[in-house]
Amino acid sequence: MAAFRALCAALALLLALASARAAERIVAGAPHICEILFAIGAGAETVAGVDFCDWPPAANKLPRVGSYIGLNPEAVARLAPTLVLAFTEGDPALIWAREHGIKTYASHPQSLAEVLADIRTIGRLAGHARQANALAAKLAERIRALAQKAPKQRLRAFYEIWPQPLITAGGTSFISEILARAGFANIFADLKDDAPRVSLEAVIRRHPAVIIVPDEKRDIAARRRFWHRWLPDAIVLAAPHDLLHRPGPRLVDGLAWLVQQRLKLENTR
């Protein structure tokens, strides 16, 4: 019996060591990557994030090793990561990690389909494929349901990514796609750029019925006064920027918000 107990203890130790060896140490190089990791159950294996990795609240506790514009390779190296996820292929830490045989992936989705694909890919790389696949399937079903709920007639809309200089969402951005799915027509969908600069005169010429202003670092009341000066008949909506600017799981919540606003406008016409 004593020998059996010793064997069981040895096996338990081996399993524990194997589990420890298998555990990932993940660096999340963009806020939406942080959100994906926590949403698929990989938050405990995430050892660092970047500026604005603030959702869920637990992500605020992660040490910062740069921003989505670029990770600090030295800071990343000190963490001995097994997986480095960045926003762009040219990120210095991604290049360093590849040179050292560490798993890497650049997550820069530009459509809802690519968001779902990235969730699945990150889940596979992080060892959480089952959770990631389940999440992607759930989000895909929500997207279908929301698109069916949205009014078919699209209202012309201008999306103000930034006020000075004036930057909007071009036709190649995921923002333009979710606007369309929610029942809005992006007045600059013909511009083949994610975030093109436009002039005030160009916005006025295209005469949007709705102007969407994200609540990121700006005075919404002042922006509303500004737009009503030039387009007095336009409806100005203040939008939750975190839900609409991050190509992660909560982008579908952003789509739901847009659909809700579109339905409200439909009911008041």
N, C-alpha and C positions, 0 to 999 in steps of 0.2 A: 504493500500500500504506500509506503514511504517513497519507494522508487517511482510509483505511478504519479504521486503528487509532484515529485521532482521533475518528471517528464512533462507534466501539464504546465508547470511553472516555466520550464524552458521553452515550451511551445508558445506560451503567452508572451514571453519576452521577445521571441523571434518575430511574432506577429506585430508586437508593438514597434519593434525596430523597423520592420518592413513598412508599417504604416507611416512612421516618421520619415523614412526615406522617400515615400511616395508623395508626401504632402508637398504641395506647390508653395512657392514664395513668389507672389505676383506683384509686379509694379504696374499701376494703372496710370497711363499717361494722358488722360483726358477725363473731364467730369462724366461724360456719357459712358465711358468705360467703367468707371467706378460704379455707376448705377447698374450697369449690366452685371458686374461681378456680384454685387450684393443681392441683386434680384434672382440670381441663379444659385445662391447659397455658397458663393466663394468668398464672402466677405472676410471670413476668418483666415483665409490664406493670402489675403491682400496685405502686403507689408508696406506699401507707400502709395500715395496719390500725388495730385498736383493742385495748383491753385484752383479754387472753386469746386473742388470735390466735396460737396456739402450735402449730398443726398445719397442714401438715407442719413439721418443725424449721426449714426455711428461712423460714417466716412470722415466726419470732421476731426476724428481722433488720429487719422493716419498722418504720418510724417510727410512733408512736402518735398518733392525732389525735382521741382521745376514747374512748368506750365504746359498747356496743350501745344504751345508753339514749339517747345523743345524741352526734353529732359536733361538733367545734369548727369553725364555719364559717370563721374566720380562718385556722386551721391548714390547712384543706382548700384554701382559696383560694390560699395560698402555693405549693401543689403544682401549680397549673395543670392540674387534672384534666380528662379528656375524658368520664369516666363516674364517677358517684358512686352507690354502692350502700349503702343504709341498711336498718335494721331496721324503721323505722316511716315512714309517709307524712308525719308531722308533724316529722320530724327537721329541725332548723334548717339544716343543711348541704344537705339535699335541697331545701329551699325556696330557699336561696341559689343553688344550681346551676340550678334551673329558671328563676329570674329572669335568669340569665346564658346561657341557651340551651344548657346542658350536659346531656348525657344522664343520666337518673336512673332508679332502680328501687328500690322498697321490697320486701325479701324477708322475709316473715314467714309461712312455710308452717305450716299446722296439720294436715296429713295427709301420708301417704306420697305420695299422688298429687300434692299441691301441692309437695312437695320435688322430685319428678321434673320437674314443670312449671317450677319455678324454675331448676333446673339448665339446662334447655333455653333459657329466656328469658335468663338471664345469659350463657350461651354465645353466643346470637345478638347480644346487645348488645356483648359483649367481642370479637367477631370470631372466636369459636372454636365456631361452631355445630356443625361436624362432630364435634369431640371431645365436645362436650356431649351431642349426640344419642346418640352411641355409649355414653357413660357411663350416661345415663338408661336406655337399652335394656338394658344389662348389669345395672343395679341392679333394674330391673323383673323381669327373669328370676330373679334371686336371691330377690326378695321372693316370687314365685310358688312357687319351689322350697321355701323355708323354711316358708311357710304350709302346704304339703302335708305337710311333714315333722312339723309340730307335732301333738301329741295333740289330738283333737277335743274331749275332755272338758276344760273349763276349770276351773282351780283358782282359788278366790277369793283375790284378792291386794290388799294395800294398798301403795301406792307413796308413800314418804316423800320428797317433794321437799326439804322443810326441816323440822328438828325443833322450832325455837322461833322464831316460832309454828309450829304444826303445819300444814304445807301439803302438799297432795296433788295428784295429776293428775286433773282433771275429765274428763268425757266428751267435751269438745270438743277435747282436746289430742291431739297426735300420740303422746304417751306412752301414753295409753289405747288408742289404735289398735294400737300395736305389742304391747302386752300381750295384747290379744285375738288378734292374729295368731299369737302365740307359744304360745297355749294357757292364758292366764290370764284371769280375769274381774275387772276393776277394780271393787272394791266401791263406788266413788264415781263410776261411769260415769253415774249419773243426774243428777249435778250439771252444769249447763250453764255451765261456766267452765273456763278452761285450768288454773288453779292456785288452787283455792279453799282457804280456811282451814277446818279441821275441828277438832272437839274430840276429846280422847282418849276420852271417853265414847262418841262416835259410832263411832269405830273399833272399840272393844270390843263395842258392840252388833251391829256387822255381822260380827264374828268371822271375820276372814280366816284362811285356812290358811297363807298365805305373806305375809311382809312384806319388801319390797324397799327397801333402804337404799343410796342412792348414796354413793360414797366421796368426797364433796366436802366438805372442811373440817369433818369430824366424826370422833369416836372411834367406830369401828365396834363395838369390843368393848363400849363403854359403851352404845351404842344397842341392841345385842343383849341386854344385861342388862336394860335398861329395858323392852323389849318382852316379854321372857320373864317379867317380873314381872307383867304384866297379861294376857298371852296365852301361857301356858307351853307350849301345844301348837303354837304357830305356828313355822314355819320362817323364819328370818331370813337373807336373802341380801344380801351386799355386792355392789353393782353398779358397773360402770365409768361414772361420770357423763358423761364426755366423749362416750361412744358413744350415750348415751340422751337427753341434754339438748340436743344440737345438731342442728337439722333440715337436715343436709347429707348428703354421701355416706356418712359413717361411721355414720349412723343405721341403715343396713342391717346393719352389723357389730354394732350394739347388738341388733337383732332376732335375729341369729344367736346372740348370747350368751344371750338370753332363751329361745330355742328349746332351746339346749343344756341350760340349767338345768331347763327344764320336762321334758325327756326324762330327765334324771337323777332328778328327783322321781318320774316315772312308773315308772321301773325299780326304785325303792325301795319302792313301795307294795305 
